[in-house]
Amino acid sequence: MPSKKVLTIFLLSFFIHFCITLQAQNKSKEEMDKLYLNKKEFNIVKDMNEDFTSISHYVILGINQTKQNIAAGNYNSYFNYQLVDYNSTSYKPGYFIGYRNDGFYKEKIRYSLGLILSKVVSGTAYSNANNLPPFISEFTHFKAEDAFINLSITPLLKQLVFTSENAGFKFLFVGGPTFDIKLSRNSAANIAYNPYHKIFVSGKIGIEFENHSYYSLFLHYKHGLSSITIAPIKTTIYNFEMGILIKPSDLF
Amino acid sequence: MRFRTTLFLSIGLFFITFFPGCKKNDTASTISVSYQMLANKTWYLDYKKAGTKTKTYIGQPTYVINFLKNLTTSDSDGMTGTYTVELINNELQIHVQAKTPKENSIEYIYTIESIGVKNLILSHVLNTDSTTLYFSTK
């Protein structure tokens, strides 16, 4: 289970950010400029901020399908887990919700920046097994976690593939890194050795269908670039995400 | 403005997530998982290995031991008593304090070589001879 403190802070921060955004939208342009220029300590950010234009805000939500491949290597523990009970090569479903900023960098490059809270349930495919014939066949000393709660930071570049001026829709190709922060705690079996990294890095590619800027539908594939476990255990995670992007103003 | 807020929020959350989760209780969790796997089961001796000799008991009357959730134990030799799981010098052990059918007190220690939901490998040393016992739940 994730730390209640972290979840509370995340939800509170998201709410505060949302309120600030709404408040900013109610101010006149002059007021906003004045406020903006007064913050001299944020000059670097200000310069960066000027490069990012046409920003849209979206609520992002959907389902994911996840699998992990585990090579336990020479990891040893007091426990044995028979693979007949734990091995699963299938993808398993989870879900996610979050916030995404879409816009242009230097008026040319389409980008997005997402903060996504996801519940990941995963199939666990073990690529090697221990044997102790004739007593135990095919077991592992490492029981992989099959459920996580992650906070993902996802900066993506977007490339327009096809647009229809008449119909008003666009197809886009997206790609970029994803930084997943593991919020959930380990199960009792993994507390002692604590084999999981706190942050996982993945690469993400996908396609998005944007309809009149009202909403977007997307399909993303995420491939783990680093092991989510520490040596000698190597665990690679694979994930498909399907979902929708909606403007908060259309929801509330 | 909006980008700045999102940027700071991202950086803030990045650091906040590192504050919790620093406490560890390795021994307690190892023992807790061991109890979960061991307790409320009847364990049947399948193999006994002493030195280079291995004897099988599969398909034959065999030694049976129960470990219950209330930390009591009984076996097919008629011994009854209590047990605890302990982690001492990186050795996971079962300490049994029991009474024989003739009410004589006996205390013995098994070292857990490996434990699973359905399999248990114990070893114990008697007069410098080490014996490994392979149990299953059937």
HADDOCK unambig.tbl for C-alpha pairs under 7 A between the chains (distance, minus, plus):
assign (segid A and resid 6 and name CA) (segid B and resid 17 and name CA) 6.36 0.50 0.50
assign (segid A and resid 17 and name CA) (segid B and resid 5 and name CA) 6.84 0.50 0.50
assign (segid A and resid 21 and name CA) (segid B and resid 2 and name CA) 6.56 0.50 0.50
assign (segid A and resid 45 and name CA) (segid B and resid 4 and name CA) 6.51 0.50 0.50
assign (segid A and resid 49 and name CA) (segid B and resid 1 and name CA) 6.98 0.50 0.50
assign (segid A and resid 49 and name CA) (segid B and resid 3 and name CA) 6.44 0.50 0.50
assign (segid A and resid 49 and name CA) (segid B and resid 4 and name CA) 6.73 0.50 0.50
assign (segid A and resid 78 and name CA) (segid B and resid 113 and name CA) 6.46 0.50 0.50
assign (segid A and resid 78 and name CA) (segid B and resid 114 and name CA) 4.85 0.50 0.50
assign (segid A and resid 78 and name CA) (segid B and resid 115 and name CA) 6.23 0.50 0.50
assign (segid A and resid 79 and name CA) (segid B and resid 114 and name CA) 5.35 0.50 0.50
assign (segid A and resid 79 and name CA) (segid B and resid 115 and name CA) 4.82 0.50 0.50
assign (segid A and resid 79 and name CA) (segid B and resid 116 and name CA) 5.58 0.50 0.50
assign (segid A and resid 80 and name CA) (segid B and resid 114 and name CA) 6.31 0.50 0.50
assign (segid A and resid 80 and name CA) (segid B and resid 115 and name CA) 5.73 0.50 0.50
assign (segid A and resid 80 and name CA) (segid B and resid 116 and name CA) 4.72 0.50 0.50
assign (segid A and resid 81 and name CA) (segid B and resid 116 and name CA) 5.84 0.50 0.50
assign (segid A and resid 188 and name CA) (segid B and resid 29 and name CA) 5.74 0.50 0.50
assign (segid A and resid 188 and name CA) (segid B and resid 33 and name CA) 6.47 0.50 0.50
assign (segid A and resid 189 and name CA) (segid B and resid 33 and name CA) 6.24 0.50 0.50
assign (segid A and resid 191 and name CA) (segid B and resid 26 and name CA) 6.32 0.50 0.50
assign (segid A and resid 191 and name CA) (segid B and resid 29 and name CA) 6.43 0.50 0.50
assign (segid A and resid 192 and name CA) (segid B and resid 25 and name CA) 6.93 0.50 0.50
assign (segid A and resid 192 and name CA) (segid B and resid 26 and name CA) 4.04 0.50 0.50
assign (segid A and resid 192 and name CA) (segid B and resid 29 and name CA) 6.38 0.50 0.50
assign (segid A and resid 192 and name CA) (segid B and resid 30 and name CA) 6.43 0.50 0.50
